[in-house]
């Protein structure tokens, strides 16, 4: 990947003349079944750009899940920068926003309320253990949005993994959406970047918003080249990440640990809040095994292309050692 970055043919992406960026944008748009794409530095910016493009009028409102990454972990950018009010719906255990709940959350034509313009979902859903949302669900939600005159955005940071787990073309999952933000780093192992896709008019607006948010860069082909390698080398093998995370889940269960279902490459394990930080530190300091305490005693493991079978074994050995030796918080 670093060799491809060093050899990348570059231009000025602000002026639309970086050939490697154009190849990446066109390729991601084509695989998603969309007209166009625009490279952005991060998934957070991709989500914010999409929200701002759809909620173009100040005081607009978007419907979002209470556990959604773009609501919980992106610093409230939709409100603080995009001037869009979040209308929060409780996320179902499937990671979905219930269709009826979305319908009920849409505001009527009343001067007391913001104007609902957008519904945003997340696929796969990070906080619900990497659960993939089916194409049938996306289609049903898309039908509702069309009926009510709303736009649909998918935070597709890990939508590559959803397609792999469901064994469907990624275009099936993207079809009902007006915009999708797909991460090249989080899911595919590139050092940075996401691609936001949609129709040509949306992408033109997104490109303009990218500029004002500071996301327009010059010789961006060095990053786009890494994304192309990720798509060539890592995208076809995501099922291996899923198999390894399931092996880890079975091993943890055999050690008596409580884990959530793990249909893709994300695994959550339950411990106690007082024990979680000590567990993370013990495995990091003694075994060079790294995972996160995400709060409330839950720790998260993520498999990627650099996690092989030996790494899974090493992780299980680290957890087993931690269980056998009292931890100090």
Secondary structure, DSSP 8 states (H G I E B T S, - for coil): -HHHHHH-----GGGT--HHHHHHHHHHHHHHT-SEEEEES-HHHHHHHHHHHHS-STTEEEEEETT-HHHHSSTTHHHHTT--EEEEE---TTS---HHHHHHHS--S-TTS-EEEEEEEESSBGGGTSB---HHHHHHHHHHHHHHT-EEEEEETTHHHHHHHHTS-HHHHHTT-SEEEEESSTTT--SS-EEEEE-HHHHHHHHHHHHHTT---SSTHHHHHHHHHIIIIIGGGHHHHHHHHHHHHHHHHHTT-EE---SSSEEEEE--HHHHHHHHHHHHHHH----EEEETTEEEEE--TT--HHHHHHHHHHHHHHHHS----
